[in-house]
């Protein structure tokens, strides 16, 4: 039996190594359906597919659907579990159901967003008459899922809720006492509600797989990013490994990147699989130069990790420099390559956005993660900028999204009668003429077609953008006035966000806003957060004071 623990520190080529393992098995005539390759994040799961595309010519020719058929157990744990249970979109909880249950239990609910079903009515946020937080129902349902993540499932789940297992400070603070006093009854009510409708929230899938001991038939299992696994996921892997009698198991971990302790994640979660085994340490970081690697090693050693001493740098010197807040703006303009501007807390990001409005516009600074956004994060702004560029530079190909965005926002005084209606219908009307790929119109409007939507031939785009009735925010208007270039993904070189949002990513330059952990914080966890932030840098690490 082969259980291999792989220590993969930042930039050591862990995905490349895992890819070689998988390719080797396939070249030895192992059927891809006999391999489980799972990862915590979608990005990591996608990364191995891209590596396979580059390595095996026949894989690169597969459509996404054909890849899923050939490699049924490649993906996140959630996606593999969904396939094992043969679930479809309609099998998952929707906000409409959550709202219905909250109404029954006199709880408030704030819609979580995301794509609605076409047949789903827009009920908006449901708010009861009490003067309580508008997302009480959200917090209750989030807490029930947290209890399950921590491994309290089946008959033990109610016990976990009753004992307030995993109750975070945020939920405890925002849940009214009368709701907390009734949590166990609410839990039973919710379980009956969803089971009657035969629908799942994400952790409910895992619960069913563990309790019913459902496992894929496979000979090999690779678990990437195991430092991000929580107890319920580990229970799934135990079932797959033991019940499936999998004898070739490879687990990749960087113990210093466990930053989701509130979910029960731990660098020691898989230790029972490797009692007495010597881990395999990938020896060289291809990302980190000497000076930055030394910074990262110093943090790791504070965490008690001496194994990282074995890792070599990429051979470059790199740069680590102390700077002050007021120097950041000039440095953002001066440095070359990609950059991350990282903070520990969202409140500091918002203060930075307010103080650096001009730089954020000029340098096209994008927000990272779900909680940080600048004007550049919205596709509508990209559409408007690209429309303006095509107009001013006499381009003859205007994309449908760009035209629709601009015409929809333009005051009717500038447009011929019925122009907005024609543009909205254009996608359907032009589908016969053009090509539809993934639901998006790819055939372009000619310049003469676009100009036909406007009154006269001497209309100036600057006049439209400057008109108070042109429906954009002040920040968007400022950007549109200044911007005179096409906007693509490559336009965004600087990203702004929390350290957590940068996990798994890298940039040439990292502006690391140093902070001093408060006494109430978990010191080891904060060291791990520091480790993650500093190890994103490929060339330069700026320590901001």
C-alpha positions in Angstrom: 0.0 0.0 0.0 1.4 3.4 -1.0 0.4 6.4 1.1 2.6 9.4 0.1 2.6 12.8 1.9 3.9 15.5 -0.4 5.1 18.7 1.2 4.6 21.5 -1.4 5.8 24.9 -0.3 5.0 28.0 -2.3 6.1 27.9 -5.9 7.7 24.4 -5.9 5.8 23.1 -8.9 3.3 21.0 -6.9 0.7 20.9 -9.7 3.4 20.0 -12.2 4.6 17.2 -10.0 1.0 15.9 -9.6 0.5 16.1 -13.3 3.5 13.9 -13.9 2.0 11.3 -11.5 -1.3 11.3 -13.3 0.3 11.3 -16.8 2.6 8.4 -15.7 -0.4 6.3 -14.6 -2.3 7.0 -17.8 0.7 6.1 -19.9 0.9 2.8 -17.9 -2.7 2.1 -19.2 -4.5 3.2 -16.1 -8.0 4.2 -17.1 -8.6 7.9 -16.1 -11.9 6.8 -14.5 -9.8 4.8 -12.0 -8.1 8.1 -10.7 -9.6 10.5 -8.2 -8.0 13.9 -8.4 -9.6 16.4 -6.0 -8.8 19.8 -4.7 -10.2 22.4 -2.3 -10.5 25.1 -4.9 -11.9 25.3 -8.4 -8.7 27.1 -9.5 -6.5 24.2 -8.5 -8.8 21.7 -10.0 -8.8 23.7 -13.3 -5.0 24.0 -13.1 -4.5 20.2 -13.3 -6.8 20.0 -16.3 -4.8 22.7 -18.1 -1.6 20.8 -17.3 -3.1 17.6 -18.7 -4.2 19.5 -21.9 -0.6 20.6 -22.4 1.0 17.2 -21.7 -1.4 14.7 -23.3 -2.4 15.8 -26.9 -5.6 13.8 -26.9 -6.8 15.5 -23.6 -6.4 18.9 -25.2 -8.8 18.0 -27.9 -11.6 17.1 -25.5 -14.5 19.5 -24.9 -15.4 20.3 -21.3 -18.2 17.8 -21.4 -16.0 15.0 -23.0 -13.3 15.7 -20.3 -15.9 15.2 -17.5 -16.9 11.9 -19.1 -13.4 10.7 -19.5 -12.2 12.0 -16.1 -15.3 11.6 -14.0 -13.5 12.0 -10.6 -11.4 15.1 -11.4 -12.6 18.3 -9.7 -13.4 19.8 -6.3 -14.8 17.5 -3.6 -18.2 19.1 -4.1 -18.3 18.5 -7.8 -17.2 14.9 -7.5 -19.8 14.3 -4.7 -22.5 15.9 -6.9 -21.7 13.4 -9.7 -21.7 10.5 -7.3 -25.2 11.4 -6.1 -26.2 12.1 -9.7 -27.5 15.6 -8.7 -28.7 18.3 -11.1 -29.2 22.0 -10.6 -32.8 21.6 -9.5 -31.6 19.3 -6.6 -29.9 22.2 -4.8 -31.4 24.8 -2.4 -32.4 28.1 -4.0 -33.0 31.4 -2.3 -36.7 31.0 -3.1 -36.8 27.9 -0.8 -34.8 29.7 1.9 -37.2 32.6 1.8 -40.1 30.3 2.1 -38.7 28.6 5.2 -37.7 31.9 6.8 -41.3 33.1 6.3 -42.6 30.0 8.1 -40.2 30.7 11.0 -40.5 34.4 11.3 -36.9 35.0 10.2 -35.4 37.7 8.0 -33.6 36.8 4.8 -31.3 38.7 2.5 -30.9 37.3 -1.0 -27.4 35.9 -1.6 -27.3 36.7 -5.3 -26.2 34.4 -8.1 -28.1 33.2 -11.1 -31.8 32.7 -10.7 -33.8 30.0 -12.4 -35.9 31.4 -15.3 -39.1 30.3 -13.6 -38.1 31.8 -10.2 -40.0 34.9 -9.2 -38.0 37.9 -7.9 -39.3 38.1 -4.4 -36.6 40.4 -3.1 -35.4 40.4 0.5 -37.9 39.2 3.0 -38.1 41.2 6.1 -40.3 40.7 9.2 -41.6 43.4 11.4 -39.1 43.0 14.2 -36.2 45.4 14.5 -33.6 42.7 13.9 -30.7 42.2 11.4 -32.0 41.7 7.8 -30.0 38.6 7.4 -30.9 36.6 10.5 -32.1 33.6 8.4 -28.9 33.7 6.4 -26.8 33.5 9.6 -28.9 30.6 11.0 -28.6 28.5 7.8 -24.9 29.4 7.5 -24.4 28.1 11.1 -26.1 24.8 10.4 -23.7 24.2 7.5 -20.7 25.1 9.7 -21.8 22.5 12.3 -21.8 19.9 9.5 -18.4 21.0 8.2 -17.0 20.4 11.6 -18.1 16.7 11.3 -21.4 16.8 13.3 -23.7 14.9 10.9 -26.5 12.5 11.3 -27.6 12.0 14.9 -24.7 14.1 16.1 -25.7 17.2 14.1 -28.5 18.3 16.6 -26.1 17.8 19.4 -23.5 20.1 17.8 -26.2 22.8 17.3 -27.4 22.4 20.9 -23.8 22.8 22.2 -23.2 25.8 19.9 -20.2 24.1 18.2 -18.4 26.4 15.8 -20.5 29.5 16.7 -18.3 32.3 15.5 -18.2 35.8 17.1 -19.9 37.3 14.1 -22.9 35.0 14.2 -23.2 35.0 18.0 -23.2 38.9 17.9 -25.8 39.2 15.2 -28.3 36.5 16.2 -30.9 37.7 18.6 -31.3 35.8 21.9 -34.7 34.5 21.0 -33.3 33.0 17.8 -30.4 31.4 19.6 -32.7 30.0 22.2 -34.7 28.3 19.5 -31.8 27.0 17.3 -32.3 23.3 17.9 -36.0 23.5 16.9 -35.1 25.6 13.8 -32.5 23.0 12.9 -35.0 20.1 13.0 -37.5 22.3 11.0 -34.9 23.1 8.3 -33.8 19.5 8.0 -37.4 18.3 7.5 -38.1 21.2 5.1 -35.2 20.4 2.7 -35.5 16.6 3.0 -39.2 16.7 2.1 -38.3 18.6 -1.0 -35.3 16.3 -1.6 -32.9 19.2 -2.0 -29.3 19.8 -0.8 -27.1 22.5 0.5 -23.4 21.8 -0.2 -22.5 20.0 3.0 -25.6 18.0 2.9 -24.1 16.1 -0.1 -21.1 15.2 2.0 -23.3 14.1 4.9 -25.2 11.7 2.7 -22.0 10.2 1.1 -20.4 9.6 4.5 -23.6 8.1 6.1 -24.4 5.9 3.1 -20.7 5.1 2.5 -20.9 6.0 -1.2 -17.5 5.9 -3.0 -16.2 5.9 -6.5 -14.4 2.8 -7.8 -10.8 3.9 -8.2 -7.3 2.7 -7.8 -5.5 6.0 -7.3 -6.4 9.1 -5.2 -4.7 12.5 -5.2 -5.8 15.1 -2.7 -4.4 18.6 -3.4 -4.4 21.5 -0.9 -5.2 19.1 2.0 -4.3 22.0 4.4 -7.6 23.5 3.4 -9.8 20.5 4.1 -12.2 20.5 7.0 -13.3 17.5 9.1 -16.4 16.6 7.0 -14.2 16.5 3.9 -11.7 14.3 5.7 -14.6 11.9 6.6 -15.4 11.7 2.9 -11.8 10.8 2.0 -11.8 8.2 4.7 -14.8 6.5 3.2 -13.4 6.7 -0.3 -10.0 5.4 0.8 -11.1 2.6 3.2 -14.4 1.4 1.6 -13.0 1.8 -1.9 -9.8 -0.1 -0.9 -7.6 2.5 -2.6 -4.0 1.5 -2.2 -2.3 4.4 -4.0 -2.9 7.7 -2.1 -1.1 11.0 -2.6 -1.8 13.9 -0.3 -0.2 17.3 -1.0 0.0 19.8 1.8 1.7 23.1 2.8 1.1 23.0 6.6 1.8 26.7 6.9 -1.1 27.7 4.7 -4.0 26.5 6.9 -5.8 29.8 7.3 -9.4 28.6 7.6 -9.3 27.3 11.2 -12.8 28.6 11.9 -14.0 25.8 9.5 -12.0 23.2 11.5 -9.2 23.1 8.9 -5.9 21.8 10.4 -2.5 20.9 9.1 -2.7 17.7 11.2 -6.0 16.4 9.8 -4.4 13.7 7.6 -1.7 12.6 10.1 -3.4 9.3 10.8 -2.8 8.3 7.2 1.0 8.7 7.5 2.1 7.4 10.9 5.8 6.6 10.6 6.0 7.6 6.9 8.6 10.0 5.7 7.1 12.9 3.7 8.4 13.7 0.2 9.5 17.4 0.1 9.6 19.1 -3.3 13.0 20.7 -3.1 13.0 24.0 -5.1 10.7 27.0 -5.2 10.5 28.1 -8.9 8.6 31.3 -7.8 10.5 32.7 -4.8 13.9 34.4 -5.1 16.4 34.2 -2.2 15.4 37.3 -0.1 11.7 36.7 -0.3 12.1 33.0 0.4 14.1 33.9 3.5 11.2 36.1 4.7 8.8 33.2 4.2 11.1 30.7 5.9 11.4 33.0 9.0 7.6 33.0 9.4 7.5 29.2 8.9 10.1 28.7 11.6 8.0 30.7 14.0 5.3 28.2 13.3 7.8 25.4 14.2 8.3 24.2 10.7 12.0 23.3 10.1 11.4 21.2 7.0 11.2 24.3 4.9 14.9 24.8 5.4 15.4 22.1 2.7 13.8 24.3 0.0 16.0 26.2 -2.4 15.2 29.5 -4.1 14.8 30.0 -7.8 18.3 31.3 -8.1 17.4 35.0 -8.3 18.1 37.5 -5.5 14.8 39.3 -5.4 14.0 42.4 -3.4 12.5 42.9 0.1 12.0 46.6 1.0 10.4 48.5 3.8 8.3 51.4 2.6 5.7 53.8 4.0 2.1 54.4 3.1 2.7 57.6 1.3 5.2 55.9 -1.1 2.8 53.3 -2.4 1.1 55.5 -5.1 4.4 56.3 -6.8 5.6 52.7 -6.6 2.5 51.4 -8.2 3.2 53.7 -11.2 6.9 52.8 -11.3 7.1 49.0 -10.8 6.9 46.7 -13.8 4.9 43.5 -14.0 1.8 42.4 -12.0 1.1 43.6 -8.5 -1.0 42.7 -5.5 -1.8 45.3 -2.8 -2.7 43.2 0.2 -4.4 44.1 3.5 -5.5 42.0 6.5 -8.9 43.7 6.9 -11.5 45.0 4.5 -11.9 48.2 6.4 -8.3 49.1 5.5 -9.0 48.3 1.8 -11.9 50.7 1.8 -9.8 53.5 3.3 -7.1 52.8 0.7 -9.7 53.1 -2.2 -10.9 56.4 -0.8 -7.4 57.8 -0.6 -6.2 56.5 -4.0 -9.1 57.3 -6.3 -7.0 58.8 -9.1 -4.4 56.0 -9.1 -7.1 53.3 -9.1 -8.7 54.9 -12.2 -5.4 55.6 -14.0 -3.7 52.2 -13.2 -6.9 50.1 -13.7 -6.7 48.6 -10.2 -9.1 45.7 -9.8 -10.5 44.2 -6.6 -9.7 40.6 -5.7 -12.2 38.2 -4.2 -15.9 38.5 -3.5 -15.7 41.3 -0.9 -13.4 43.8 -2.7 -14.5 45.7 -5.8 -13.4 48.8 -7.6 -15.2 50.3 -10.7 -12.9 48.2 -12.9 -14.5 45.0 -11.5 -17.7 45.6 -13.4 -17.9 44.2 -17.0 -20.3 47.1 -17.9 -17.4 49.5 -17.5 -15.2 47.5 -19.8 -18.1 47.4 -22.4 -18.5 51.2 -22.2 -14.7 51.8 -22.6 -14.4 49.4 -25.6 -17.4 51.1 -27.3 -15.8 54.5 -26.9 -12.5 53.2 -28.3 -14.2 51.7 -31.3 -16.2 54.9 -31.9 -13.1 57.2 -31.7 -10.8 55.0 -33.7 -13.2 54.3 -36.6 -13.3 50.6 -35.9 -15.8 48.6 -37.9 -16.4 45.8 -35.4 -18.5 46.7 -32.4 -19.4 43.7 -30.1 -23.0 43.2 -29.2 -22.4 43.5 -25.4 -20.5 46.8 -25.9 -23.3 48.3 -28.1 -26.1 47.1 -25.9 -24.4 48.6 -22.8 -23.8 52.0 -24.3 -27.1 52.4 -26.1 -29.0 51.3 -23.0 -27.4 54.1 -21.0 -27.7 56.8 -23.6 -30.4 59.5 -23.2 -33.1 59.1 -25.8 -32.5 62.6 -27.1 -29.4 61.2 -29.0 -31.1 58.2 -30.4 -33.5 57.4 -33.3 -36.9 56.2 -32.3 -37.0 52.6 -31.1 -33.1 52.3 -31.0 -33.0 50.8 -27.5 -35.7 48.2 -28.3 -33.8 47.3 -31.5 -30.6 46.8 -29.7 -32.2 44.6 -27.0 -33.8 42.4 -29.7 -30.6 42.4 -31.8 -29.1 39.3 -30.1 -32.1 37.2 -31.1 -32.6 38.8 -34.5 -28.9 38.4 -35.5 -28.5 34.8 -34.2 -29.4 33.5 -37.7 -26.7 35.8 -39.2 -24.0 35.3 -36.7 -22.7 32.5 -34.4 -23.8 31.9 -30.9 -21.1 30.4 -28.5 -22.1 29.7 -24.9 -25.1 32.0 -25.3 -23.1 35.0 -26.3 -23.4 36.8 -29.6 -20.1 36.8 -31.4 -21.1 38.5 -34.6 -20.2 42.2 -34.5 -22.1 45.4 -35.5 -20.6 47.4 -38.4 -19.9 51.1 -37.8 -22.7 52.1 -40.1 -25.2 49.9 -38.1 -24.1 51.5 -34.9 -24.3 55.1 -36.2 -27.8 54.2 -37.5 -29.0 54.2 -33.9 -28.1 57.8 -33.4 -29.7 61.0 -34.7 -27.5 62.7 -37.3 -24.0 62.0 -38.2 -22.3 64.8 -36.3 -23.1 63.5 -32.8 -20.0 63.6 -30.5 -19.4 60.7 -28.0 -17.9 63.2 -25.5 -21.2 65.1 -25.4 -23.1 61.9 -24.7 -20.7 60.8 -21.9 -20.7 64.3 -20.4 -24.5 64.5 -20.4 -25.9 64.2 -16.8 -28.6 62.0 -18.2 -26.1 59.4 -19.4 -26.6 56.7 -16.8 -23.3 56.1 -15.2 -21.8 56.7 -11.7 -19.5 59.7 -11.2 -16.5 57.3 -11.0 -17.5 55.6 -14.2 -17.9 59.0 -16.0 -14.5 60.0 -14.8 -13.0 56.8 -16.2 -14.8 57.0 -19.5 -13.7 60.6 -19.9 -10.0 59.7 -19.4 -9.8 56.2 -21.0 -8.9 56.0 -24.6 -7.7 52.4 -25.1 -9.3 48.9 -25.5 -9.8 47.1 -22.3 -8.9 43.4 -22.1 -8.0 41.0 -19.2 -4.3 41.9 -19.8 -5.2 45.6 -19.0 -5.4 44.8 -15.3 -2.0 44.5 -13.8 -2.7 45.6 -10.2 -5.1 43.8 -7.9 -6.3 44.9 -4.5 -7.6 42.7 -1.8 -7.2 40.9 1.5 -4.4 38.4 2.0 -7.0 35.6 2.1 -8.2 36.5 -1.4 -4.7 36.2 -2.8 -4.2 32.6 -1.6 -3.2 30.4 -4.5 -2.2 33.3 -6.7 1.0 35.1 -7.4 2.3 38.5 -8.7 5.6 40.0 -9.5 5.2 42.6 -6.8 3.4 42.4 -3.5 2.7 45.4 -1.3 2.2 43.7 2.0 0.5 46.0 4.5 2.0 44.9 7.8 -0.1 44.7 10.9 0.3 43.7 14.5 -2.1 41.0 15.5 -4.3 41.9 18.5 -3.9 39.9 21.7 -7.3 38.3 21.2 -6.3 36.8 17.8 -5.0 33.3 17.4 -1.3 34.0 17.0 -0.5 30.9 14.9 -3.3 31.6 12.6 -2.1 35.1 12.0 1.4 33.8 11.3 -0.1 31.6 8.6 -1.9 34.5 7.1 1.4 36.4 7.0 3.1 33.4 5.4 0.5 33.3 2.7 0.7 37.0 1.9 4.5 37.2 1.7 4.8 34.0 -0.4 2.7 35.5 -3.2 5.6 37.7 -4.4 7.7 36.6 -7.4 10.2 39.4 -7.6 9.6 42.2 -5.1 8.1 42.3 -1.6 7.3 45.7 -0.2 6.6 45.8 3.5 4.3 48.7 4.0 4.4 50.5 7.4 
